[in-house]
Amino acid sequence: MSTLMKWLVMLVAWFLFSFLAFKGCIEKCCPGGDEMTTTETTEPADTALSRYAIDTQWGAADVFTNEGYEALRDRLATELEAGKRLVITGLYYESEPAPEGFANMGFARAQKVADLLAGLIPADQLKPMARALTDTDNMKEGYFSAVSFGWEDIPEVTAEQEEEKVEVVELDDRIVIRFPYNSAIKEADPAVDEYLDKLAQRLGQTEERVSLVGHTDSTGTPGGNMTLGERRAKFIRDLLITKGVDASRITTESKGMTQPVDANDTEEGRRNNRRVELRILTN
């Protein structure tokens, strides 16, 4: 065999070896290389802010209507009955400044919503009120629900006739105990006593704590009302202690006349403002 022929044979052999080696590597390192592959991608997290049927932002007296508002509005209109009124409770954080013309931001928001509903529900069947929320780290971010709603009977008796009656009202996040005018009560009312009995039994089985905040109407001086609010809170605290609750698990505070939940220009409104708010804390 000539030298040229030998070189040609060697060159063909080298190309054949290289081809087979390359193909084997591909099959070993990239199985299924002749098939289409699909890479799963993760969609970016939905970072849209949560919105509510009627919401607002920290520091804003305005309320915003969003998806679900029309259905909510229509439902409230169909629930209207004679002798009932819609309580519109404006929600606000304690640190929010009060807008001009209102005792707090809650009243401003409740009135905005009352204005929205005025064409569907008679004005005398709308009751704007307010409720303070505890400040949180992220309260200034995004949106939160501006109001809550509830139906109640329109009172058939005057507030003067009910003046000495103590009332216990259970809300979704607190218990409200309403007091007679200028009173911290010298002895337990049966309704209060019954509720505190149940609470003491519950606390005996859990590690929960109790926060008591006293409030007053606007009658009198700010200093006197601050003292009266503290007396009311301590009255409830002392009742719990007599029922076996350790004093270290109870805190008392007074807001005096600074956080009204109702207008102070009627007897009914002032009565609603004379209260102790009791909250059960889990941490």
C-alpha positions, 0 to 999 in steps of 0.5 A: 500500500502506498504512503498516500493510501495509508494516510487516507485510511488513517484520516477516515479512521480518525474521522469515524472515531471522532464522530462515534465518540462525540455521539456517545458523549451527547447521548450520555450527557444529554439523554433525549437530546433529540426530543423537545424539552419544556422548562417550567417557569415560575410566574412572579408573585402577585404583588397587587395590593389587596382592595376591599369593597369600601376601603381607605388608606392611613391618614385619608378621610376619603373612602374608595369603592371597588369591586363588590361595592355595588353588590354590598350596596344592593344587599344593604338596601334589600335588608332595610326594614321599618324600625331598623337602622344601619350602623356604619362604623368608621374604622381608624388607627389610633395614631391617625390625626382627626380631620377638621370637623370630626372627632376622629378619622372614623367618624369622617369615613363613616359619614362619607359612606353614609353619604354614598348610601343616602339615596338608598336608605333614609338618613334617619335610618343611618347611624355613623359611628367610629371604632379605633384600631390598634396601631400596627407596623404596616398600617401605612402600607396599602389599603384597609377596610374603611367601615363595618356594617350592622343593623340594630333596632331604633330605640323606642325608649329615651336614653334618659329612661335607660340611663341607669342600665349597664349594657354588655355588647360583644363585638367581633374584636372586643367587649364593650361595657357601657356605664351610666352617666358619671358612674364607675358603678359601686357594685356589679350589674348582673349582666356584667357579672355573668360575662366576667364569670365566663371570662374568668373560667376561660382565663383559668384554662388559657394563657390569655391576657386582658386589656381594659380601656376606659372611655367617657363622654365629653361632659366635664373636663379632660382631666376629670374624664381621664380619671373617670375612665381609669376608675371604670377600667379598674372597676372591671379589673377588680371584679376579675381579680375577685373571680380568681384572675391574676392581676398581672394578666390584666392591664388598665388604661384610660382614653378619657373623652379622646376616642368617642364612638358616637356623637356627643351631641345626643344622650344616646351618643354620650351613653355609647361613649361611656364605656370600658372596652375589654380585649382578650390578648393572646400574645 
